[in-house]
Amino acid sequence: MNESLRLKERGASQWAAAIAHPMVAEIGAGILPHETFRFYFEQNISYLREYARAIAFAAAGTADRGAVSVLARFLSQIADVEIPANEAFLARLGGSPGSPMLPTTYAYTRHLLDATSRGGLAVALAALLPCQWSYGEIGRHLARSLPADPVCRDWISLFSGDGYDELVVASTDLLDASCTAADQPRTSDAFDRSVRYEIAFWQMAYTRGASDRA
């Protein structure tokens, strides 16, 4: 069994919770309050900046030219597409970058930086890919019936294009090619932690930080 399929299957219930969070459902329906979306973008910009650093760490840790090429595309997607898009969304909603990281955002990014700086390529990808995979799956699902709300609709479109799907395939193939049986205990741990943080991040944004203060 491919490593990507093994990871998703072993954590199926957690994976389902990440991609079907109530905030995701409200985006799909076009009813998410813009104040909540603004809070999400404030935290997500800080997250994405650290996520980009984590991808760069993963690229620096491998000498394989094919792997570096895929990771360079991955990094460009975040640095050149998603961060500017998030900043534009935030401006549309009347916010500005610079909000301090809440505990969930900070903990998630520290996990990613740790896994990508010293875990090896397979472990790095297992930590990084729950974010990419889940957003691709969310985008494909929600794009079947785009909502009227322009912010929700445009956010969905960011993750439902052919270019995004192609990158998901390339990064998935890289994980499957790089993972060995000896890696699997550590890839399982890295993947499971990231999926739990994906759920926690959605909840933190949905409650506008209340879940981090509970």
N, C-alpha and C positions, 0 to 999 in steps of 0.2 A: 504494500500500500504506500502511495506517495505520502511524504511527510505532511504536506499541506492538508490532505484529506484526513490523515490520522489525527492531526491537531484539532481540526474542526469537529470531527466526529466524537472525540473523547470529551469535548466540552460543549456538546450540542445545546444543552439547556442554558448555559451562560451565554453562548453565542446568540441564541434566540432572544434572550433578554436585552442584549446590547443593540440589536438591530430593530427591535420592536418596542423600544422605550416609549413611554407616553409623549415625550417631547418630539420624538421622530414622527409619531402618529399625528400630532398637532401640526407639524410642519407640512406633512402630506395633505392634511385637510385644509391647510391655509388659515388656521385659526390660532396659531401661536401668537401670543401678545408680543408686539414689537419690543417692548421693554425687556422681555425675557430673551428674545433673540439678540438684542444689544448686549446684554450681560454675557451671553454665550460668546459673541465675537470678541468682547474685551478679554475674556480668558483664553479663547482659542488662538488669538494672535500671539500671546505669550507662549502658549503651548507649541504652536507651529515653529516659532523661532528656535526653540530647544529641540524640536523634532528634526529640523533641518541640521542642527549640529550633530544629532545622533546618527543621521544618515551619513554625514561626512566622516564621523568616526568609523562607521562600518566600512566605508570605502577605503579609508586609510589603513584598515586592518587586513586588507587582502591584496595580493599581488596579481590576482587573476584579471586579465584585461577584459574579458567578457563580463565578469562581475562588476568591475569598476564602471563599465559602460552602462549597465542597467542601473546601478546606484546613482550615476551621474544624471540619468534621466529622472529618476525618483527625486533627487535633490532639486532638480530644475522645476519639477511639478510643484514642489512646496515653495521654493524661493521665488520663482518667477510667475507662478499662477495663483496658488492658494493664499499665500500671505498678502499679495496685492489685492486679491478679491475680497479677503476678509477685511482688510483696511477700508476698501470701498463700501462694503456692506455696513461697516460700523459708521462711516461718515454719513451714509444715507439715513441711518437711524439716529443721528445726532450725537454720536459718541466720538471718542478719540482714544488712540492707543495709549498705553502707559499704566493701566491698572495693575496693582500688585497681584502676583499669583496667590490664589487661595490654596489651602493645604492639598486638595486633590490634584490641582494642576501641578503644583510643585512636586508632589510625590510621584506622579506619573512620569514627569519629565526626568526626575532623578533615576527612576527605574530604567528608562530608555537609555540615558547616557551611560549608566553602569553596564547594561547588557551589551551595548554596542562598542564600548571602549575596551572591554576585556573578555568578552564571551566567545569570540570566534564568529565567523560569518553566519553559520546556521543559527546560532543563538541570537545574534543581532537581528537577523531577519524575522525570527520567531517573535521577538519583542516588537519590532516595527510594524509588522504586517497586519495585526488585528485592526489597526486604525485604517489603513488603506483598504483592506478587504471589506470591512464593515461599511465604510462610506460608499464603496463601489456597489455593494449589494443594496444599500439603502437607496442610492441614486437610481439604480435600475428598477427597483420596485416602485418607488414614488413617481418615476417618470411615466408610468403607464397611464396616470391620470393627474396631470399637472393642476395645481390649485390656482385660483384667481389671484390670490395675494401675490404681488410682484416680488417681494423679498423672498418668500418661501419658494416661489416658482424659479427664480433665478438661482437660488442656492441649490435646489435639486438639479438644475441643468449643469451646474459645475461638476457634478459627479456622475453624469449619465451619458457623457459623450463617448465616442469611439476611442479617442486618445486615452482616456482614463482606463477604459477596459483593457486596452492593449498593454498599458503599463502594469496593470494588475496581473495579467497573464505572464509578462516577463519576470516580474518579481517572484511570482509563485513558482515558476519554472526554476528560478535561481535557488530558491529555498530547497526545492525537491532535489536539485542536482548537488547541492553542497552538504546536505545533512547525511550523517552516517548513523549507524545504530548506537555508537558510543555517544553521540550528541543528544540522543532523544530525551534522557532525563532532564537535561538542562533546557532543551528547546520547549519541552512540556511546561516547565516551571515559568520560563520567560513568557510564553504565549498565554498561559493561564493568568498570570499577573496583569498582562496588558489588557486582556478581555475584562477582567474585574475593574481595572481602571477606566476602561471605556464606559462601562455601566455607571461607575461613580462620577465620571465627568458629565455624562448626560444628566444625572440626578442633581449634581451641583449646579449646573446651568439652569435646569428646569425649576429649581427652588430658589434661584438667584442667590445662591450661597448658603441658604438655610441648612442644607444637609451637612455642610462643613462645620457649622456651628452647633450642631445637635450634640 
